[in-house]
Every structure is written in structure tokens, then in C-alpha cells.
């Protein structure tokens, strides 16, 4: 507490030593707690939660909304790693919507360019799609880091390979008109 009675200062967000992944702890011989979920008897498959209606609706421009496909890819990726029960479904939905909106912004930038006309003066200004795209990319990256952190902390083996986040640019390129 400061001299004037206000509560300022303190530890900063993200300060301190970063936590190690489960794999790193096991390799170093340290104790590691693993979330042990009870194994149900005779379980044969994984049921993906139903894709919400808002992830599948047609957009104003008449194109499909990619969020349902991104949700499904991310869910299957989590199932392969055995972490689908550890990640909240709403987090996956938010990630899918954010990536889909980023793709839409990038398509608009490709279609309309980086410049727009100011509504009152008529002068050239930066396209609003550029800032929206940047915001959606930042949001989707933050959501992906939350999802991946759960996988990283709960996997006993190191993971190397492609992730749904790596395939985002590929999806953008595939979504161009005529490439679907």
C-alpha cells in the first residue's frame, strides 16, 4: 500500500518463473501432478459435442462460416492428445469464431485493398478491415495459447507436429473464391 492509502504496485501479470510442462518435469525427475480422470468401462469412441447453430450460419455475403469446420478440427486434435475433457467447449467455440472472423477480414482486404475512402472528406484512409484483422488474429492467438497450454501441461510426451493453429493460413488460402 502506498503512503496515500491507495493500493498500487504488486506483482505484475506474467512475472516470475514460467511453469514447466509435464514432460519437462518428468524428465527432470521432479514430482508432477497429473489430472487423473476415471476411465469409464467399455468406452469405444469419443462423441464430439454438437456444433452450435451460430457456428454454421450463412454469412451476409452468402459464404459459409468456417467456424464449424475449425471447431471440428480443433476438437479432433484434442481427442488425439487425450485432452478433450480438459478444455472447455466454449473456449474451442470462441477460438473457432475468432479464426473464422480473421479469415473473413483477410478476404475483404484481398477484395477491397488496404485503403478506403473517408466518408466525409473523401480522402484515402487505412481500411478498417486491417485493424479488425489484426484484432481477430491477436484474439485467436491468445485463445489458442490457452488451449495449447492445457495440452502442454497434461501430456507426458513432448508434442511435435502440426496444430490446427498452423493450418489457419492454409485455410485462408483454400477459402478464396473458386478454391473451395
Buried (B, 14 or more C-beta within 10 A) or exposed (E): EEEEEEEEEEEEEEEEEEEBBBBEBBEEEEEBEEEEEEEEEEEEEEEBEEBBEEBBEEEEEEBBBBBBBBBBBBBEBBBEBBBBEBBEBEBBBBBBBBBBBBBBBBBBBEEEEEEBEEEEEEEEEEBEBBEBBEBBBEBBBEBBEBBBEBBBBBBEEEEEEEBBBEBBEEBBEEBEEEEE
